[in-house]
Amino acid sequence: MTNSSPADTETAPNRSRALIPLDLIRGFLIGSAELVPGVSGGTIALVTGVYDQLIDSAAHVVSAAKTLVTGPNRVSGALAELRRTDWFLVIPVLIGMAAAVFTIAGVMESFVSSNPELSRGLFFGLVAASIAVPLRMLPARTFRQPILLGLLAFLAAAALAFWMTGLAGGTDVENPPLIAVFFVASIAICALVVPGVSGSFFLLAVGMYSTTLRAVDGRDFGYLGIFMLGAVLGLAVFVNILRYFLHNHRWWTLVVMAGLMLGSLRALWPWQSEGEIGADGEAHGAGSLLAPGDPVLGPILLAALGAVVVVALIIVEAKFSTADSGAAKESVDVD
């Protein structure tokens, strides 16, 4: 993970094909995270070291679509933007995400609902350890980033995430209007790309979490098609905004991301009272926080396991980053 903002790429990225299997796994992990309320796919993208590259590539695709519609040089301009997209990263990640969504959606919902303390314990440890990732990526601080204001921004973001995760209700909407599905998806996709903000938890808040997972598990392609269209719209609007802040206000953006991740732990505290009962008869959403109670050992051990997994991912990513940097330097020296 680098400490500087990535430069805009004017030519096709030269990503090693040997990383494709690893990128498939990264995509699977990101997709799996998005199925769990309280866990952000953006967090996993940060931990596995592909967050900046994915945001940049998504921005190039959005720019290509915009250029194709509005010009100038519609075809050549769009193709130029697409050539700047890191397809050897994007395609494996998307395949991995799709594989996760379509293979384990039902299993994940069952695990989360049947073992709430254990599942929350696992993901609590994962997200808690992940807070170190954006902090490690902070660029050198200047006079424009006073430490006190940075701390206040961090705490404000944490408080906002803590408050928002407490709003998730339990009313499960059985047959939402398709227009509602469209707009909910456009907002939920924004949560996917922001570490510490869970798209699944937003779906819980509006009562469409179980409905959407049932649509995935049951291959309801009409519902999924409308959901996908809304997600594409939301991503097109939001990704360039996020990319701007990452490139031009990186220090502040990473501080706020870390704060959002800290506040999101409220949703993952293992011991909570039951949320509201939805139309499916199941409890959904955030309950009141409780002191540790039975079971105690299981959630603690799984939290430790989640933290260990994150540390292992950070080490693996750091080794690959070092190898890639060395290969790039050798290439430059040869040239």
C-alpha positions as CSV (number, residue, x, y, z in Angstrom):
1,M,0.0,0.0,0.0
2,T,1.5,3.3,-1.1
3,N,1.4,6.5,0.9
4,S,1.0,8.8,-2.0
5,S,-1.9,9.5,-4.3
6,P,-1.8,7.4,-7.5
7,A,-1.2,9.3,-10.6
8,D,-3.7,9.4,-13.4
9,T,-2.8,6.7,-15.9
10,E,-2.7,7.9,-19.5
11,T,-1.8,4.5,-21.0
12,A,-3.1,1.0,-20.5
13,P,-2.1,-0.3,-17.0
14,N,0.6,-3.0,-17.2
15,R,-0.8,-5.4,-14.6
16,S,0.8,-8.8,-14.3
17,R,-1.4,-11.7,-15.5
18,A,0.0,-13.8,-12.7
19,L,-2.2,-11.7,-10.3
20,I,-5.5,-12.9,-11.9
21,P,-6.0,-15.8,-9.5
22,L,-5.4,-13.5,-6.5
23,D,-7.7,-10.9,-8.0
24,L,-10.5,-13.5,-8.3
25,I,-10.1,-14.3,-4.6
26,R,-10.1,-10.5,-3.9
27,G,-13.4,-10.2,-5.8
28,F,-14.9,-13.2,-4.0
29,L,-14.0,-11.6,-0.6
30,I,-15.4,-8.2,-1.6
31,G,-18.6,-9.8,-2.8
32,S,-18.9,-11.9,0.3
33,A,-18.4,-8.8,2.5
34,E,-21.3,-7.0,0.7
35,L,-23.7,-9.8,1.8
36,V,-23.0,-9.1,5.5
37,P,-24.8,-6.2,7.2
38,G,-22.2,-4.0,8.7
39,V,-19.3,-5.0,6.5
40,S,-18.3,-2.9,3.5
41,G,-16.9,-4.3,0.3
42,G,-14.8,-1.1,0.2
43,T,-13.1,-2.2,3.4
44,I,-12.0,-5.5,1.9
45,A,-10.8,-3.7,-1.3
46,L,-8.7,-1.5,1.0
47,V,-7.3,-4.4,2.9
48,T,-6.4,-6.4,-0.2
49,G,-4.7,-3.4,-1.8
50,V,-6.8,-2.8,-4.8
51,Y,-9.1,0.1,-3.7
52,D,-7.4,3.0,-5.5
53,Q,-7.0,1.0,-8.7
54,L,-10.7,-0.1,-8.7
55,I,-11.9,3.5,-8.1
56,D,-9.7,4.8,-10.9
57,S,-10.8,2.1,-13.3
58,A,-14.5,2.6,-12.5
59,A,-14.0,6.4,-13.1
60,H,-12.5,5.7,-16.5
61,V,-15.4,3.4,-17.5
62,V,-17.9,6.1,-16.4
63,S,-15.9,8.7,-18.4
64,A,-16.0,6.5,-21.4
65,A,-19.8,6.2,-21.2
66,K,-20.1,9.9,-20.8
67,T,-17.8,10.7,-23.7
68,L,-19.7,8.2,-25.9
69,V,-22.9,10.1,-25.2
70,T,-21.8,13.7,-25.1
71,G,-18.6,13.8,-27.0
72,P,-16.3,15.3,-28.1
73,N,-14.7,12.6,-30.3
74,R,-17.3,10.1,-29.1
75,V,-15.8,6.8,-30.3
76,S,-12.1,7.6,-30.1
77,G,-12.5,9.5,-26.8
78,A,-14.5,6.6,-25.2
79,L,-11.9,4.0,-26.5
80,A,-9.1,6.1,-25.0
81,E,-10.8,6.1,-21.6
82,L,-11.4,2.3,-21.8
83,R,-7.7,1.7,-22.6
84,R,-6.8,3.5,-19.4
85,T,-9.0,1.0,-17.5
86,D,-7.2,-1.8,-15.7
87,W,-9.2,-4.6,-17.2
88,F,-6.9,-7.4,-15.9
89,L,-7.9,-6.2,-12.4
90,V,-11.5,-5.2,-13.0
91,I,-12.7,-8.4,-14.8
92,P,-11.3,-10.9,-12.3
93,V,-12.6,-8.9,-9.4
94,L,-16.1,-8.7,-10.9
95,I,-16.1,-12.4,-11.7
96,G,-15.1,-13.1,-8.1
97,M,-17.8,-10.8,-6.7
98,A,-20.5,-12.4,-9.0
99,A,-19.4,-15.9,-7.9
100,A,-19.7,-14.9,-4.2
101,V,-23.1,-13.3,-4.7
102,F,-24.6,-16.2,-6.7
103,T,-23.1,-19.1,-4.7
104,I,-23.2,-18.1,-1.0
105,A,-26.0,-15.5,-0.7
106,G,-28.4,-18.0,0.9
107,V,-25.7,-19.6,3.0
108,M,-24.5,-16.2,4.2
109,E,-28.0,-15.0,5.2
110,S,-28.6,-18.3,7.0
111,F,-25.3,-18.0,8.9
112,V,-25.9,-14.3,9.9
113,S,-29.5,-14.9,11.0
114,S,-28.9,-18.3,12.7
115,N,-25.6,-17.4,14.5
116,P,-25.8,-13.7,15.1
117,E,-23.2,-13.5,17.9
118,L,-20.7,-15.7,16.1
119,S,-21.1,-14.0,12.8
120,R,-20.9,-10.5,14.3
121,G,-17.9,-11.5,16.3
122,L,-16.0,-12.7,13.2
123,F,-16.7,-9.5,11.2
124,F,-16.1,-7.3,14.3
125,G,-12.5,-8.6,14.4
126,L,-12.1,-8.2,10.6
127,V,-13.4,-4.6,10.5
128,A,-11.6,-3.5,13.7
129,A,-8.2,-4.7,12.4
130,S,-9.0,-3.1,9.0
131,I,-9.1,0.4,10.5
132,A,-5.3,0.3,10.4
133,V,-5.3,0.1,6.6
134,P,-6.4,3.6,5.7
135,L,-4.3,5.0,8.5
136,R,-1.2,3.2,7.0
137,M,-2.0,4.7,3.6
138,L,-2.0,8.3,4.9
139,P,0.3,10.6,2.9
140,A,2.7,12.9,4.7
141,R,0.8,15.5,6.7
142,T,1.2,19.2,5.8
143,F,0.2,22.5,7.5
144,R,-3.2,22.1,5.7
145,Q,-3.9,19.0,7.8
146,P,-3.6,20.0,11.5
147,I,-3.6,16.9,13.7
148,L,-6.4,18.3,15.9
149,L,-8.8,18.9,13.0
150,G,-7.9,15.5,11.6
151,L,-8.8,13.9,15.0
152,L,-12.1,15.8,15.1
153,A,-12.9,14.6,11.5
154,F,-12.1,11.0,12.5
155,L,-14.3,11.2,15.6
156,A,-17.1,13.0,13.7
157,A,-17.1,10.3,11.0
158,A,-17.1,7.6,13.6
159,A,-20.0,9.2,15.4
160,L,-22.0,9.5,12.1
161,A,-21.4,5.9,11.2
162,F,-22.4,4.8,14.8
163,W,-25.6,6.8,14.6
164,M,-26.5,5.6,11.1
165,T,-26.0,2.0,11.9
166,G,-28.4,2.3,14.8
167,L,-31.2,3.4,12.5
168,A,-31.6,0.1,10.6
169,G,-35.1,-1.0,11.1
170,G,-36.6,-4.4,10.8
171,T,-39.6,-4.0,8.5
172,D,-39.1,-6.4,5.6
173,V,-40.7,-5.1,2.4
174,E,-42.0,-8.2,0.6
175,N,-42.8,-6.8,-2.8
176,P,-41.2,-3.3,-3.1
177,P,-42.1,-1.2,-6.2
178,L,-39.5,-1.6,-8.9
179,I,-38.9,2.2,-8.9
180,A,-38.0,1.9,-5.2
181,V,-35.7,-1.0,-6.0
182,F,-34.0,1.2,-8.6
183,F,-33.3,4.2,-6.3
184,V,-32.4,2.0,-3.3
185,A,-29.8,0.2,-5.4
186,S,-28.4,3.5,-6.6
187,I,-27.7,4.5,-3.0
188,A,-26.6,1.1,-1.8
189,I,-23.9,0.9,-4.5
190,C,-22.4,4.1,-3.1
191,A,-22.1,2.4,0.2
192,L,-20.3,-0.5,-1.5
193,V,-17.3,1.7,-2.5
194,V,-16.9,3.6,0.8
195,P,-15.0,1.7,3.5
196,G,-17.0,1.6,6.7
197,V,-20.4,2.1,5.1
198,S,-22.2,-1.1,4.5
199,G,-24.5,-1.5,1.5
200,S,-26.2,-4.5,3.1
201,F,-26.9,-2.4,6.2
202,F,-28.5,0.3,4.2
203,L,-30.7,-2.4,2.6
204,L,-31.6,-3.5,6.1
205,A,-32.5,0.1,7.1
206,V,-35.0,0.3,4.2
207,G,-36.3,-3.2,4.7
208,M,-34.9,-4.7,1.5
209,Y,-32.0,-6.8,2.7
210,S,-33.8,-10.2,2.9
211,T,-35.9,-9.3,-0.2
212,T,-32.8,-8.7,-2.3
213,L,-31.0,-11.8,-1.1
214,R,-34.1,-13.9,-1.8
215,A,-34.1,-12.5,-5.3
216,V,-30.5,-13.5,-5.7
217,D,-31.0,-16.9,-4.3
218,G,-34.2,-17.4,-6.3
219,R,-32.7,-16.0,-9.6
220,D,-35.4,-13.3,-9.8
221,F,-33.8,-11.7,-12.9
222,G,-36.5,-9.0,-13.2
223,Y,-35.8,-7.7,-9.7
224,L,-32.1,-8.1,-10.2
225,G,-32.1,-6.3,-13.6
226,I,-33.8,-3.2,-12.1
227,F,-31.4,-3.4,-9.1
228,M,-28.4,-3.5,-11.4
229,L,-29.6,-0.5,-13.5
230,G,-30.0,1.5,-10.3
231,A,-26.5,0.4,-9.1
232,V,-25.0,1.5,-12.4
233,L,-26.6,4.9,-12.2
234,G,-25.4,5.4,-8.6
235,L,-21.9,4.2,-9.4
236,A,-21.7,6.6,-12.4
237,V,-22.7,9.6,-10.3
238,F,-20.6,8.8,-7.2
239,V,-17.4,7.2,-8.3
240,N,-16.0,10.4,-9.9
241,I,-16.8,12.4,-6.7
242,L,-14.9,9.8,-4.6
243,R,-12.0,9.7,-7.0
244,Y,-11.7,13.5,-6.9
245,F,-11.4,13.4,-3.1
246,L,-8.9,10.5,-3.1
247,H,-6.7,12.4,-5.6
248,N,-7.0,15.9,-4.3
249,H,-7.8,15.6,-0.6
250,R,-6.4,12.1,0.1
251,W,-5.3,12.7,3.7
252,W,-8.7,14.0,4.8
253,T,-10.5,11.3,2.8
254,L,-8.5,8.4,4.4
255,V,-9.0,9.9,7.9
256,V,-12.8,10.1,7.4
257,M,-12.8,6.5,6.0
258,A,-11.0,5.2,9.0
259,G,-13.6,7.0,11.3
260,L,-16.5,5.5,9.3
261,M,-15.0,2.1,9.8
262,L,-14.6,2.6,13.5
263,G,-18.2,3.8,13.9
264,S,-19.5,0.9,11.8
265,L,-18.4,-1.5,14.6
266,R,-21.6,-0.6,16.4
267,A,-23.4,-2.8,13.9
268,L,-21.0,-5.7,14.6
269,W,-20.8,-5.8,18.4
270,P,-21.6,-9.4,19.0
271,W,-23.9,-9.0,21.9
272,Q,-27.1,-7.1,21.0
273,S,-30.8,-7.3,21.7
274,E,-32.9,-8.5,18.8
275,G,-33.8,-6.1,16.2
276,E,-37.4,-5.5,15.1
277,I,-39.3,-8.4,13.7
278,G,-39.8,-8.2,10.0
279,A,-42.6,-9.5,7.8
280,D,-40.7,-12.8,7.4
281,G,-40.8,-13.4,11.2
282,E,-37.1,-12.9,11.6
283,A,-35.3,-10.1,13.6
284,H,-33.5,-7.6,11.4
285,G,-31.5,-4.5,12.0
286,A,-29.5,-3.2,14.9
287,G,-30.6,-3.9,18.4
288,S,-29.5,-2.3,21.7
289,L,-25.9,-3.0,22.7
290,L,-25.5,-5.4,25.6
291,A,-22.6,-6.5,27.9
292,P,-20.9,-9.7,26.9
293,G,-23.1,-12.7,27.7
294,D,-23.5,-16.3,26.6
295,P,-22.0,-17.2,24.2
296,V,-18.7,-15.4,25.1
297,L,-15.8,-17.5,24.0
298,G,-17.1,-18.2,20.4
299,P,-17.4,-14.5,19.4
300,I,-14.1,-13.6,21.0
301,L,-12.2,-16.4,19.2
302,L,-13.9,-15.6,15.9
303,A,-13.1,-11.9,16.4
304,A,-9.4,-12.8,16.9
305,L,-9.6,-15.0,13.8
306,G,-11.1,-12.1,11.7
307,A,-8.2,-9.9,12.9
308,V,-5.7,-12.5,12.0
309,V,-7.2,-12.9,8.5
310,V,-6.9,-9.1,8.0
311,V,-3.2,-9.1,9.2
312,A,-2.5,-12.0,6.8
313,L,-4.1,-10.2,3.9
314,I,-2.1,-7.0,4.7
315,I,1.1,-9.0,4.7
316,V,0.3,-10.8,1.4
317,E,-0.7,-7.5,-0.2
318,A,2.4,-5.8,1.0
319,K,4.6,-8.5,-0.5
320,F,2.9,-8.4,-3.8
321,S,3.2,-4.6,-3.8
322,T,6.9,-4.8,-3.2
323,A,7.3,-7.4,-5.9
324,D,5.3,-5.3,-8.4
325,S,7.4,-2.2,-7.5
326,G,10.6,-4.0,-8.0
327,A,9.5,-5.4,-11.3
328,A,8.4,-1.9,-12.4
329,K,11.8,-0.4,-11.4
330,E,13.7,-3.2,-13.2
331,S,11.6,-2.4,-16.3
332,V,12.4,1.3,-16.1
333,D,16.2,0.5,-15.6
334,V,16.2,-1.7,-18.7
335,D,14.5,1.0,-20.7
